[in-house]
Amino acid sequence: MSNRSKSDKTKPDLSSNDVEMPFLEHLEELRQRVLKALIAIVLCAAGSLVFVRPIVRLLEAPAGSIRFLQLAPGEFLFVSIKVAGYTGLTAALPYLLYQVLAFVLPGLTQREKRLIAPSVAGSAILFFIGLIFAWWVLVPAALQFLVNYGADVVEPIWSIERYLDFVLLLMLATGLAFQLPVLQVLLGALGLIKSRQMLSAWRWVVMGAALAGAVLTPSTDPITMLLLTTAISALFLLGVGLVALTDQFQQ
């Protein structure tokens, strides 16, 4: 056998689909998982639409005796669809994270798997804790301040759409702000920053938390901003502690 024929056998055939097929298979898998995620969101949103009245009453609970008005024809219908969409997305979040993990984990190393999977699970848990914190603490505090501020001048009768936009935006922003410890753990595990470096920058973090509290709170009242700033600062300290534990395990 000639040297040419031997070399032809050892070299990969770039004209074949051996290189292209895995990439196409990944694209197909990604398409399937995105489709499943969208179907899950639609189904959860449709299910939420059936129970949208109890959900709206639950969101109205922090307002106490405040009266809500429908200021335009069909306003509550559009509000119901919006609330169902937010609720469906939140309810489908665990399944969405499962699809992300199922797509990403097979291509990672064992060390990366040990890092990513707990981080994603912790992210979901912190997001739900943020929603509960916003509904249980931030929304009542903001409403109490806003109602008492003008109680001797105006009667509080609010648009249901404006009110729910306020509540949903505040809850979503708080859920996202509660992702800070997950980001810190990822940065620490990847070796980009150490816990001591994080702790040394606490003054900048407090300033950033105050700025985030001012930007993320739609009511811009000082009580809500102070509560959210305190919560973000506490989450930062929690993240520093988790990074310190991660550093200990890596040594």
N, C-alpha and C positions, 0 to 999 in steps of 0.2 A: 504494500500500500504506500502511496506517495506521501510526502510530507504535506502536500497541499490538501489531500483528502483527509489526513488526520487533523489538520488545523481547522478544516471546515466542520468537522464533527465536534470539536471542542468549543468553537465559538457559537454564541447564541444567535438564533435567527431573528434579527430585528424586524424582519418583514412579517413575522407571525404575530398572532394576537396574545402571545404569552405575557407580554409586558402591558398591553392595553386592557386586557380583560379584567385583571384585578381592580384597576381604577374604575372601569365601567360598572363593575359589580358593587364597588363602594358607592358610586353615584346612585345606583338603583336601590341599594339598601337605605341610603340617606333619603331618597325620594319616598320610599315606603314608610320610613319612620316619621317623616314630616307629615305625610298624609294621615297616618294613624294619630299623630298628635293633634292635627286640625280636626279630625273626626271626633276625638275625645273632647276637645274644647266645644265644638258645636253641640254634641250630645249633652254635655254638662250645662251649657248655656240654655239649651232647650228645656232641660229638667229644672233649671233654676227659674225659668220663665213661668213654669207651672206654679211654683211656690213664691213668686216674686212679691206678692202682697205681704206675707209674713216676714220676708227679708226686708222690705221697705219699712215695716213697722219696727223691726229690730234696729234698723239704722236710725229711725226717728226717736228711739227711746232716750238717747242722751239729751234730746231737746226738751224733755219734760212736757210742760203744758203749752209749748209754742204751737200756734196754729199754722198750718201749711195750706197754700192756695195753688190751684192750677190756673196759671195766668194766661194760657193760650189753649185753643182747641187741640187736643191730642198730646198735650204736654206730658201727661202721666204715661201715655203709651210709649213715647220715646224714652222717658225716664225708666220705664220698666225694662225696655230692651237694653238700655245702658247698664242697669243694675244686674240684669241677667248675664250680660257679657262679662262684667267684672267678676261676678260670682262663679260663672262657668270657668273662667281662666284660673281663678284661685283653686277651685275644686279639682281641676285637671292638672294642677301643678305637680303633684307626686308622680303621675303617669308621664308627664312631660320630662321630668328629671330621669325617670326610669329609661325612657327612650334615648336620652342623651348619653346616659351611662352605658347602655347596651351598645351604642354605636362607637363610643370612644374607648372604653376599657379594653377590648381585644387588641388594640394596637399599642397599648402602653406596657411599660416594664412593671415588674412586681412592686418596685418602690413607688412608681407613679400611681399604680392602682391603690396602694395603701394610703396615698395622699389625696387623690381625687375623690374616691368614693365617699369617705367620711366628710370631706369638705362640701360635696353636693348635698348630702343628707343634712349636715349642719346648716347649710344655706336655707334649705326648705324650712327647717324648724325655726330658725331665726326670723324668717319672713313671716311665718304665722304668729310668732310671738310679737313681732312688730305690729301686725294688724290688731291683735288683741290689746296691746298697749295703747295704740292710737284710739281705738274705740272705747276703751275703759278709762283712760286717763286724759289723753290730749283733747279729744273732742268735747267731753264735758267741761274741762277747764276753759277751753276756748269759748264755748257757748255761754258759760256763766259770765265770763268777762264781757263778752260782746252784748249780752242782754242787759246786764246791770249798768253798763256804761251809758246807755241811752234810755233807761227805764223811765226816767222822769220826763222824757221829751217825746218819745215815739212808742207806739204799741208794736211789739214784735210779731208781725204776721209775715211769714217768709214764703218765697217761691219754693215749691218742692224740688224743682230742677236745680236751682241755685244751691239749696241746702245739700242735696245729695252729691252734687259736684264737689262741694266743699269737703264733705265727709270722705268720699271715695278718694279724692286726691290726697288728703291728709293721711289716710290709711295706707295708700300705695307708697307715698313718699317715705313714711315711717318704716314700712316693710323693707324698702330698698336701703334706707339708712342703717338698718340692723344687719346688713351684710358686711359691715366693717370688720368684725373679728375674722370672718372667713378670708377676706382679702389679706389681712395681716398674717394669718397662718400660712397661706399659700406663699406669700413673699418670704416669710421666715423659712419655710421648708425648702424653698428653692435656693436659699442662701443669699438672697438679695439684700436682706437687712436682718440685723440681730435685735433681740429684745431690748438690750441696753441702748441701742441707737434709737429705737422707737420711744423708749421712756425719756430719753434726753430731749426729745422734741415735743414734750407734752404741752408747752406753752403755745406752740404753733397749732397743735391739735385742738386745744381749747378755742383758739381764735377761729380755726376752721369749722369747729362744731357750732360756734355761735353764728358764723356766716351761713352754714348749712341750715341751722334752725330758722334763720330769717328767710332764707330762700324757699325752703321746703314747706313751711307753714303757710297755707293760703290766706289765713285770717290776719297774719302779721301782728297779732297781739303779743305783748311781752310775756304773758304767762305761758302760752304754748311754746314760744321760742325758748324760754328758760328751761321748760321741762324737756323739750327735745334736745337742747344743748347738753343738759345734764345726762340724759340717756346715752347720747353719742359718746360723751366723755367716759362714762362708765363702761360702755362697750369697748372703747379703745383700751382701757385698762385690762378688761377681760382678755382682749386679743393679745396684749403684751404678756399676760400670764400664760396663755396657751403657747405662744411662741417660745417663752422661756422653758416650758415643759418639753416642747419639741427639740430645743437645743440640747436639753439634758439627755433625751433619748438617743440623739444622734452622736453624742460623745462616747 
